[in-house]
Amino acid sequence: MTERRPRRPGALPDKIDLDAPRRRRPTYPDHPATPGLRVRHRSSGTTGTVRRFRASHVEIETRSGRIELLPISPGAFEVAGADRRPMAVSLVAPPKASPKSTTITASGSVSAGETAARVARASRILVEGRHDAELVEKVWGADLRVEGVVVEPLHGADDLASVVRTFGPRPGRRLGILLDHLVDGSKESRIAAGVDHPDVLITGHRYVDIWQAVRPAAVGIPAWPVIPKGQDWKRGVLRELGVNVEPGQFWQALLGRVGTYADLEADLVGAVEQLIDFVAPPEP
């Protein structure tokens, strides 16, 4: 009996059934590559926002500001659906339409249209102050209404452990908390370390104040001023910028410069999206 040699990896089988039904290639919905749409290239993992669409490739700007040219092919990209779950799509040329037909929210998700807001969940997201809440609402408001998530200001994080105990987190009643200046050795990091609960998630950004989480380019400045410790940070910033207004007035002007998440620093964007996913996990 002749010994059969093992087939080389990747070689064709000895017999091919030509009458067997052919496997269907997967199909993917077309999605317009609208400038500002947040996408993920499935094969490389590159994420960013669409800048320009061409017949053979799409131009993507990553959160670090790098420009990538990625090839167009069926199902090559993922976008966030109305339920915030990723869906594979084939990018196509965006239609020429009025701004009213735009289907992308400020957070980069696909808009759910005129869907009524969901009844508020028991879970909550807490932020340090009113300015933080206003910024989160401006960029993620559409997502939060779809998910039924309410954002409330803490008005300071000094009594965070007490706030958590009073809220009474448990399964189905989760608490997400966004803190400023969450870096090693900061007061905020020490406060966060005092909270340990499976239904509480604390995230944050490295900036002293939420103002700094707005990218300087959106404000029209090269960088945010460095204010010495011990000084009132907001008033020091206004002084260094030569702006003679009250902090509240400056904030409203600053908030007006924010159009989408692309005007914010990446660590704030990541922190907020972690919290939304935690308090309103995508359905399986």
HELIX and SHEET records of a PDB file:
HELIX    1   1 PRO A   99  SER A  101  5                                   3    
HELIX    2   2 ARG A  130  GLU A  147  1                                  18    
HELIX    3   3 LEU A  160  PHE A  167  1                                   8    
HELIX    4   4 LYS A  187  ALA A  193  1                                   7    
HELIX    5   5 ILE A  210  ALA A  213  5                                   4    
HELIX    6   6 PRO A  216  VAL A  219  1                                   4    
HELIX    7   7 TRP A  233  LEU A  241  1                                   9    
HELIX    8   8 PRO A  247  GLY A  256  1                                  10    
HELIX    9   9 TYR A  261  ASP A  263  5                                   3    
HELIX   10  10 ALA A  266  VAL A  279  1                                  14    
SHEET    1   A 7 ASP A  30  PRO A  32  0                                        
SHEET    2   A 7 PRO A  86  VAL A  92  1                                        
SHEET    3   A 7 PHE A  77  ALA A  80 -1                                        
SHEET    4   A 7 ARG A  38  HIS A  41 -1                                        
SHEET    5   A 7 THR A  47  PHE A  53 -1                                        
SHEET    6   A 7 HIS A  57  GLU A  61 -1                                        
SHEET    7   A 7 ILE A  67  PRO A  71 -1                                        
SHEET    1   B 4 VAL A 150  PRO A 153  0                                        
SHEET    2   B 4 ARG A 124  VAL A 127  1                                        
SHEET    3   B 4 LEU A 175  LEU A 179  1                                        
SHEET    4   B 4 VAL A 200  GLY A 204  1                                        
END                                                                             
